Amino acid sequence: MQTDYFTTESYPVQQRPSVWRETLLQHWLRPNLAGSGRPMHGTVLSGRSPQGIEMARISSSPQTIERLVDRSDAIWLSLHIAGEATLFEGGHAVQVDTGDIVYSTAAAELGLNFGSDFRQFIVRIPGAPLKARLPSPLTLAAGRLSGRSGIGRVFAGTLGALAESFDSLGGDQIASIEQTLSEFVITSLAESGVIATQGGMRATHGALFNRLLRYIDANLSDSDLSLGLLARCERTSERTLQKLFEASGQTFSSHVRQKRLEHCRADLANRLYSHLSVSDICFRWGFNDPAHFSRVFREQFQVSPRQYRQLASEASQQTLRVAVHRGWPAGYREDAPPVAGDPPLPGASAVSEQEVTQGVGLHHHLCANDQTIHWGYFSHSLTPVLRVNSGDLVTIETLTQHAYDDYERMIKGDSGAERVFHWTPERKNVDRRGAGPSNASIYGRGSGEGFGVHICTGPIYVHDARPGDVIEVRIIDVLPRLSANAKFEGRVFGSNAATWWGFHYNELLTEPKPREVVTIYEIDYSHGHGACAHAVYNYRWMPQRDPSGVMHPTIDYPGIPVDRGSIVENHDVLKNVQIPVRPHFGVIAVAPRELGMVDSIPPAYFGGNIDNWRVGKGATVYLRVGVEGALLSVGDPHASQGDSELCGTAIECSLTGVFQIVLHKAEALRNEPYADIDYPLLETADEWVLHGFSHPDYFTEFGDKACSDIYEKSSLDQAMRDAFRKTRRFLMTSQGLSEDEAISLMSVAVDFGITQVVDGNVGVHAIVRKALFEARAQGKAMDPDHARVDA
């Protein structure tokens, strides 16, 4: 379910009352803030279901809230979760206890006074889904339903559970709740005596009629359900029951038909029932003639059942597009996309065995062009573009996928970049960009659907590397890729895009909201180690039509050519602000074990999109080999990045790295710190850096839903726990500490940091300083008994 979150903490203290009033007015509420002498605070988490049921969880400081008159036919419910509350309605004051439910129609005037900090859960149910579940128009006075006993307690428990979880429910779950919530509301209020007796019925007749309605609800799927059957069950005459229905303003047949149609409509819109035909669904709810069902459905909803299902499916896909930031939609049914059958993959011109033999011990150079890169995915089925032996040096050119943010500065004149980014109506050199289907059958964004975005150079085959071995990737040097445009000769540029997948995106304060903003930076290397970056200009992303004719309202596909005429450059941004340059590679990966293609965005046990700025010159990355040859790839070059990569990207800047690749065979591993790794381990001159993720092996954990669930179920808490567990193990295995020693040391001497929050699989890293163990190492070296044991 798509939700919106608001907090006054985003605003200066003096602005909070006004923005709070504006926010509550959107929910038909008007606050009168109490003068408590302390800064007010308030949060609202709100959402709207496809059928229009509105939900909002509100917490705030003491105040009075007036319910504004809404001339609709909706029911308004408010569950009191915490705090001191009093209901004012019609000149009467009623105390509201925790668990009580305040109810009214949307047209009723009432107010709630909160004498302390409070929490409320508000549900507004529109009239349309209610009408199908009521025997006659609803007459409802405002009031309070006790949540301490009886049906009120059950109702309050249900609303309380919904209040805590509605923001995490998927589309199919919300559809089920929509179908049952309205009936539960009516039943609860009716059995509590809140809803007035229908049609002037006497109490005995009202009780009988309510039993009839419950029996009908329980037996709708029975095609033999009839008035005669109800009369026999109640041991009364059909004539008596007919009069009860007439008193409620309808007939038995019309009531049953309406109820069945509502259930059929809900099932047609529910993806969980997409395997059922329209006929299956009509039979499921008691219709025995598909043609008759189709006719009455069209009369009721002005569209055929088949057309309604199609429209609901399209709406569902649009909802998925918003709800799932990246990766495969949760409701999309397709097997893991195979490599076989796709167009030939980049890198088909692999070097020969003879060339490798001649190059043993030599320094290889791997250029970046359309034949040596793969864009947005990893796969152990990729053809290697280079083969090396342990100890070889390799210079690897890498390109940023954001180069088209400024074609003039980052692509023009650069033959390698021009070949990779070439895209015209006639030809797209690198067609597949991402792990999605090659025919763009999900969103139509382009081949690969952008389910993975990084331009990765490789893969590189390491001779004799087998699963279980460890690859050591030493970063000897990192060099800038100069602009090849004569206009910018000798200068270096990069791009930072504040995007829709950024952590900030739903927290914007100023208009327009939402928005994506690209900032172009120049990187000045003239001062050596004092290199810095400064902003040149920024612009707001405007919808772009790519050369294939697809419109991109957001940055939803990598390498989209930007029409410079569609944007406005804003100069003098971040004026006189200098950013220290920390060149590094966001992606260093060996091939995953899994079949097919793997999205390049979420990092995991194989490395990948780690996005740690410490993976730069002088650092070493250790990775466990998963497939024969390791198949090493490098990409996502950054000029600089802060921990978290908050807005979605770093300063994305093409770089060239010099690497030495060393193979450690599994059978030769002893007590080395990397002997027990199943995660990317980083070593610098002074530190060990361990990488934890929300789900370190999300393929095993989520199975065939991995490519969608990883984006929906990742959290900082899980990543922190994984980093803790890995660090505890590292200290116990590599340093010989007991568990209690390791836990104490972690708390007093290990720094944990947020690696990134924007790559689906959230990352937390632990920094273990080597200096902690210098005296311990010296003691071991001087201990003759220890020396004999090691020997």
N, C-alpha and C positions, 0 to 999 in steps of 0.2 A: 504494500500500500504506500503510495506516495504521501509524504508528510512534510510539513513546514515547521521549523523550530524558531522561536523568537525568545531572546533574552534581553533584559534591560542592561545587562552587564556590558553589552557592546557600545553603550552610549555614556557620555559624560553624565554626572549625577544630575546636573541642572536640566538636562534634556529628557530624563527618564519619565517623568509624569506625562509629558505630552505624547511621547511615542507609545507609552502604555495605553493611553486613551485611544489613540489611533488604532492600535492593534486590537483592543477589545471591541471597538465599534464594528470591526469586520465580522465579529461573532454575535452581533446584536446585543452587546453589553455596553453599559456606560458606567465607568467607575467614578466614585467620589473618594479621593484619597484622604486618609486620616493624617493629621499632622503629628506624627510620632516623634519628630525631632531627629530621626536617623534616615539615611538614604533609602529610598524605596527600592525594592527589587521585585522582579516578576519574570516568569517564563511561561510560554504557551507552546505546547506541542499539539499540532492539529493535523487532521487529515479528512479526506472526503472519499467515500466509497463510490463505485461506478453508479449505483442507484441513488446517490445523493444523500446518504446518511452522513451527517457531519459529526465529528468527534474532536474534542479538545481537552487536553489535560492542562490545567492551570494551577500555578502556585504563585503566591505573592504575599506582600505585606498587608497589615490590617487596612481595611477599606470597606466601603459600601458599594455593591454592584447592583445596578438597576437593569432589569431585563426589558429591553426595548420591545415595543409592540411590533409584531410581524404579522401582517394580514394574510399569511398563508394558512394552510390547514395542517401544519406539522405539529408533532408532539415534542415537547422540550423536557428533557430529564437532566437532573444534576445530582450526581453521587457525591456526598460530602465525605472526603477521605481523611482530612485532618484539620484541626483548628477549632476556634469558637465561632459558632454561626447562629444567626437568627433570621427566620423568614418573616418578611412583612408583606401581607397581601390583604387587600380590602379592609384596611384599618386594624387588622389583627397581627399580633406578633407571636411566632411559634419558635421555640428553641429547636435547633437542628443538631442532632448528635452524629458522631462518626458512624458511617454506614447507612445513614438515612438517605432517602431519595426525594428530592423536590421535583414535582411534576406540574405540568400545565400545558395548555395549548400555546402555540406561538403568539396568539393574539392576547394572551392574558398579561396584565400588568402586575409585576411583583418585584421585590428587591431582597437582597441578601446582605446582611451586615456581618462582617468578619471582624471580631474583636482581637484577633491575633493572626500571626502568620497562618496561612491556610493552603489546602490543596483541594481542588474540585475536578471532577470529570464530567463534562457536559456532552450529551448526545442529543442531536436534533434529527428526528426521523420525519421525512416529508410525507405528505398525505397519500401519495400514489400507492406505495407498497402497503399502507395501512388499510386503504379502502377495500383491497381484495381480501382482507382478513377480518373485516367487520360486517356484521349482518345489517347494520344501518349506520347513518352518520354518527360520528363520535360526539358525545357530549361529555366534557371533562372539565371539572373545576380544578383550580390550582390548589396545591396542598403538599403535605409531607407524608411519605410512606415510610414507616419504621423499618429499619434494617436489622432489628434485634431478634425477630422471631418470625416464624411462618414463612409465607411466600415472599415477604419482603426481604427476609434474610437471604433466601436463595437468589432473589433478583439482585440484591446488593453484591453478593459474592460473584455473580456472573459479570456485572458491570465492573467490579473491581479488577477481576482478571483481565477483562478487555482493556481497561485503562492502562494496565501495566504492559500490555503486549501488542496493542493495535498497530504500533509503528513498525513492528517486525513481521507482520503477517503478509504473506504473498497474495497474489491476485485470486488464486483458487480458494484459499482459506477465507478471504474477505467475501467472496461470492457465497460461500456456505453460510457465513455469519449473516449476511444480508437476508438470506432466505429464511432464517430462523429467528432473527432478533425481533422483527416486527411482531411475529406471532407470540413470542415470549413476553413482549411488552404488554400486548393486549390481554393475554391470559393472566399475567401477574396483576395488572391493575384491576381486571374484572373480578378475580377471585378475592381481591382485597377490598372489594366494595367501592373502589375508586370510580370506576366507570358506572354511570347511571344506568338503571334498568332500561333495556331497550324497548322502544315502542309502547311505553306505558304498561308493560307486562307486570302482572303480580309476581311477588317473590318466588312462588312455587313454579310458575310458568318460566320465569327467568332462569331458575336453576335447571329446569328440564331443557330449556333451549341451549344453555351452555354445555350440557352433557351431549346433546345432539351434535353441536359444532366440534367437540373433541372427538366424538366417534367418527365423524366425517373426515377430519384431519388424519386420523389413524388408519383409515381404510380407503383413501383416495385411489390407490392403485388397483382396487378391486372393481373390475368393470361391471360386476353384478350389484354394486351399491345402489340401493333404491329406497324410496320413501317407505315402501312396504317392509323392507328389511329393518329400517329404523323403528317402525311401529311395532314390529314383533319383538325387537330387543327391549323396547320400553313398555311393552304390554299395554299399548294404547292404540287408538285408531289413527289411520292415515289422515282423516279429516282434522283431528286435533293438531297434528303436526303441520298440516297445510296452513292452518290458521296462525300458528306460531311464526312461520316464515312470512306470511302475509303481513303480520303485525310488524315484522322487521323491515318491510318494504321490498321484499324480493320473493322468489320462488325457490323451492328446493333445487330444481334443475339448474337454474341460473347460478345459484351459489356454488354448487359442485363444479359446474363447468368453469367458473371463474377461478376457483382454487386450483383446478387441474391445469388450466392455462398458465397460471403464474408459476407453478412448479416446472412445467415444460419449458417455459421461457428461461428460467434460471438454469436448467440443465443444458439448454442449447448454448448459453453463454459461458458455460463452465468448461475449460480445457480438459478437466479430468474425465469428461464424458465425450471427448471428441472422437473416441473409437466407436461410439454408438451412432447409428443412423437416425434420421428424423423419425422414421417409423418406430424404431426401437424405443425412442423417448416417448412417443405418444402412447404406445402400448404400456410403457412403464407406469404411466399415471392414469390408467383406466380408460383411455380412448380405445375403441376397438375398430375404428375406421379411419385410416390415414387421410383419405380425401376429405372426410368431414372435419377432422382435426385441422387440416391445412386451411379449410374455408373459415372456420370459426376463429382460428388464430389470426388470419388476415383481417377479419372483421374487427377483432379486438385491438390489434396492434398496428394495423395499416401496412403490414409487410408480411411476406410469406415466412414460414419457419426456416426455410433454407437461406433466404436473404438475411433474416435476422441473425442466424448463426454466422454468416460471412461478415456482417457488419460488426458483430461482437468480437469475432476473431481479429479483425483489423484494429479495433479499438484496444484489444488486449495487447497486440504487438506494439502499439504506440505506448501503452503503459509500461511495457517491459523496457522499451527504449529509454524511458526516463528512469525507471527504478533500478536497472542494472547498469552501473557505470561503464563497465567494460566486460568483454568476454561473452560467451555464448548465453543467449537468453534461457532462463530456467525452463520455459515452456517449449523450447524448440527441440523437436525430436529428430535427431539424425545421429547416425553412428559416427565415431571418431573419423574425421576427414582423412582419407588415405592419401599417401603420396602418389601411389600408382594411379594412372589415369589423368593426372594433372599435366599441364604442359611441361616440357623439359625444365628442370630446376636450374637455377644459376649454378655455375661451377662445373659444368659438364666437361670442360677442358682441363681435367686433372692432370697433374704432372705425372710422368711415367716413372716406373721403378728404376730405370736406368738413370734418369735425372736425379732421383733421390740418392742413389748410391754415389754418384759423382759429387753430390752436395753435402756429404757427411762432414760435420765439423765446420761447414761454411756458414756464412751469414746470408740468410735468405731475405728476399724483399717481396712482400705481398701487396700489390697495388689494390686499390679499391676501384672497381668498375662494375658494370652490369653482369660480368661473368664470374666475379669473385665474391659477391655478396649474396646474402639471403635476407629478406626483409620481413621482419615481424614474427618469426617463428624459429624453433629449433626442431631438428629431426635427425635420428641416427640413420635415416635413409638418404640423406644428402650426400652427393658425391664430393669427396675432399678436393680442395683446390690447391693444396700443398701437402707434402709428406715430409716429415722431419724425424730425426733421431734425437734421443735424449741428449741434452747439452747443447743443441743447436741454438743459434741466435736467429730471431726473425724480426724484421722491421715490418710492422703491420699498419697500413693506412686505414683510417676509419672516418666515416662521414656521418654528420648529424642528419637525422631525418627531418629536422626543422630548417634546413638550408633554404627552402623555398619561401620562408618568411621574408627573406630579402634576396631575391635572385641576383641582383646586381653585385652585391657584396660577397655572397657565399657560393655562387654556382658559376656565373658567367666567366668564360675563359678557362675554366677548370675542366679538362677533358674527361677525367674520371667522374666528377660530379655530374657533368652534363650528360654522360652516358647513363648514369643511374637514374637521374631525375627526368630524362627525356620523356615527354608525354604530350602527344598531339592527337587530334581526332583520328589520324591515320595509324599511329603507332605509340605504344606504351612499352618502353624497353623492359622495365621490371614490372610485370603485370601483377603477380601475386604480392600482396602486402598484408600479411596476417595469416593466422591459422584457420580462418573460416573457409567456407566453400569457394571454389574458384569461380563459380557462376554468380556470386553475390545474391544468393537466394533468400537471405534473411532480411536485410535492410536495403539492399540495392546500392550500397555505398561504393562497391568496387571489389575486384577479385581479392579474396582473403578477408574482406569486410573490415579491415583494420583491427581484427582481433589479435593484436600484437603490432608494434609500431617501429621497432628498432632496426636500423640498418646494421647488420652484423657481417664483418669480414671473416671469411672462412667457409667451411670448417677446415681445420688443420689436422691431418692424421699423424699420430705419434706412433712410430714403430714399436712393437712389442707391448703396447699398452693394452691391458686386459681388465675386465671388471674386477674391482677390489683393489687395484693399484691406486696410487696417489700421484696426481700431476702437480708439480710445483711450477708456477708461472711467475718468474722474476721480472719486474718492470724496471728495466735498466735506464730508460729515458722516455720522456714525453715531450714531443715537439709540436709547435703550432702549425696548422696548415694555412699558409698565407693566401690572401685573396689573389686570384689570377686575373682579375679585371685591372687593366692598366690604370684606370681611374683611381683605384685604391691600392696601388702597388706597395707591397711590403707591409700591409696592414692586416689585422686579424679581427674577425667579427663573429659574434654568436647571437643567439636568440633565446629569450625567456618568454614562454607563453603561460599566462595565468588562465587556466583552462577549466572546462566543465568537470573534469575528473579531479580538480584540485580540492584540497581540504577546505579552502575558503569559500567555495562557490556559492553555497547557500547561506553565507554569513555576510553578504555585502550590505553596506549601509547606504551608499549613494546610488542614484539612478544613472543610467538605466540598469535595472536588475532583471534577469542575470546578464552578464556580459563576459566576453573573453578579451583579454588585452595582451598584445605582443609587444615586448620591449627589445629593441636591437641594441646590443652592447658592442663597444670596441675594446679589444684587449691589448694593452700596451705592454710589450715584453722588453722594452728598451732598458728597463732598470734591473734586469736579471731576476734575482730572487725577490725583488720588490715589485714584480709585475702586478698590475692592477687593471681593473675594468671600469669603464664608465658608460653610462647610458647615452646613446646617440639620439634616439627618438622612440616613441611608442605609437601604437595605433590600435583601435578597437576592431576586432574581427567582424567582418561583414559577410553575409552569405556569399559563397563562391560557387560558381558553376564550373565543374572540371571539364577538361577537353572531351571527355566521353559523354557529356551532357547531364551529369548528375549534379543536383544542387546540394551544397553542404552548408546548412545553417550554422553549424558549429565545427570545431576542428575534430571531426569524427573519422577522418581517414588520413593516413600519413602522406606527405608529399604533395598536397593539393597546391597547384599553382595559384598564387595570389595576384588578382587583378589590381594593379597599383592605382588604377582610376577609381576603384570602389572604396578606398580607405583614405583616411585623413591622418597625416603624420603630425604628431604633437612633439615639438622640440623643447629643449630646456627642461626635460624631466630628470629627476634625481640630480639636480644641479649641484655641482661641487661635492658629490658623493663618490668616493672611490672604493671599489670592492676588491679585496685581496684575491689574487688568482690562485686557484688550487687545481691544476689540470689533473684529470683522472678519467677513468673509464667506468661508466655506469654498468656495462655488461661485460662480464668475463664468464664463459660457460663451457662446460663439456656437454655432450649430447645427453639428453634424458634417456632413461631406459624405455619409456612408454612408446607404443606404436603410434604411427601417424605423426601429425604436426602438433607442436606444443607452443602455445601463446608465449611470446617473448616477454610479456609484461610482468607476471608474478614471479618473483625469485623463488627458489626452492633448494633442495638438497644438491642439485647440480650446479649451483651458482646462479648465473643468469643476471637479471636486472637488480643487482645488489644495491646500487645507487649510494655507495659510501664514498665520500670525497677523499678518504684515506687511501683508496686504491690508485695511488699515483706513483711517481718516480721514487725508487728506492724500496717500494713495498713488494711483498710476495704474497700470492694467493695460492692456497692449497685446495685442491678439489679431488674428491673420490671419483675414480673412473667408473662409468656405468656401462659403456659399450666398447667393443673392440676399437682400438685406435684413438679412443677418447673423444675425437672430433671437437677440437677447441675452436671457439669463436669469440671475437672481441668486437665491441661496438658501443653505441650510446656515449660518445665522447663528450665531456663537460669541461668548460673552462673554470667554473666554480659552482659550488652548491653548498647550502647550509644543511645541517642535519634536519631531516624531515622532508626536504624538497616540497615544501608546503603547498605552493600554488599549482603544482603539477609537473613542472620542469625545472631544470637548472639553467645555467647559461650554456645552452646547447651549442657546441663549437667543434668543428672537425679537427681531429688531432691525428698524429702519427706516433706510434709507440714502438720502442725497441724492447723485445722480450727475450728472455732465455727460458727454454722449456726443459724441465728436468723430470725424468720418470723415476718414481720410487716403487719398486715391485712389492707386492703385498707380503710375499714370504720373507722379505728382507727388513720389514718394519719391526722395530724393537720398542724402545722407550721414547721415540721422538714425539714431540708435542702433537704432530699431525698423524700419528699412527692410529688414532681411534676416532677419526673424524667421519661424520656423515653429513657435513654441512660445509659451506665455504669458510675457511679459516684464513685470516689475514695476519701477516707478520710484518712489522716495521722494525727499524733499528732498536726501538725502545719498548715496543708493545706487542702483545698478542691481542687481536680483535676477533671475537667470536660473534657470529651472526645468528640471531634467533628470528623465527618467523611465526606468524599466527598458526600456520599449518605447514610444517617443514616438508612434508611429503603429501601434499594435498591430493595427488592422484590416488594414492592408496586409501586415503581417508574418505574421499567423496565418490570414488568410482567413476561411473559414466556421467555424473553431474559435476565433476571437478572443475570444468572450465567455466561454470556459472557460479557454483557455490563458493568458490574461493573469493569472489568479489563481494558476496553477500554476507559471509560469515566470519570475515577477518576482523580482529580487534587488537588494540594495544595491549590489553590485559593478557590475551593469549600469547602474543609475541614476547611479552616480558617473561611469562612463565617458561617459554621455550628457551629464551636466553639464559635465564637462571639455571635451568636444568643442564644445559650444555656447559655452562661455566662451572657448575658444581662437578660435573663429570670430568671436565678438563683439569681442574685443580686436583682431583682425586687420582686420576690416571697419570697425568704428566708430572705432577709434583709430589705424589704419594701422600697427600693430605687425607685425614679422616673426614667424614662428612661434616662433623661439628666444626672442625678447623676450617673447612672450605666455606661453610655458611658464614662464619664469623668474618673471615677474610673478605668475602664478597661485600659484606655490609660496610666494612670500614676502609677498604682500599680499592675496590673495583668500581669503575665508573660505567654506568649503564646509560645509553643514549638512544634516542629515536632515530633510526637510520632513515626511514621513509614511511609516509602514511598515504601514498598515492599510487602504489603499484599492486593493488588488489590484496597481495599477501603482505600485510604490514610487517615492518622490520624493526627490531630492537637489537642493538649491539652492545657487547660487554668489552671494556678495555682493561686488560690485565697488564700492568707495567712489569717489565722484566726485572727492574731494580728490586722488586720485592723479594726476589729469590737469589740475589747475588751472593749474600753471605751463606745461604743454604748450599749453593753450588760449590763455593769455596770449601765449605766444611766437608762435603762429600769427597772433593778432590784430595783433601788432606787426610781423610780417614782410610787407613790401610785395609781395614776390614771391609769397608765399602768397596774399595778398589778391587779386592779379591773377589767379592761377590759379583761385581760387574764383569770381571774378567772371566 
